[in-house]
Amino acid sequence: MPRRKYGKLRKVVEVPNKEKCSRCRSGKYCPIPGHLGNKIVSSKNWKGPENTSKRVGKK
C-alpha cells in the first residue's frame, strides 16, 4: 500500500436532512443552521430570590 505523501485524504460528507439528523433526534445540540437542535431554548424558569442582599464582612 503506498504511503500518503501530503496527509490524510478527506471524505466529503453530505448535510443530513432535518428528519434524519442523529444529533437532533437524540436531543443534543446540532451545529447545522435550520435544524431543530440548533435552537437553544431554556425549559426552566428562574426560581431564585427576587432580591439578594450582600453579606456584611466580619472585622
Order of alpha helices (4+ residues) and beta strands (2+ residues): alpha
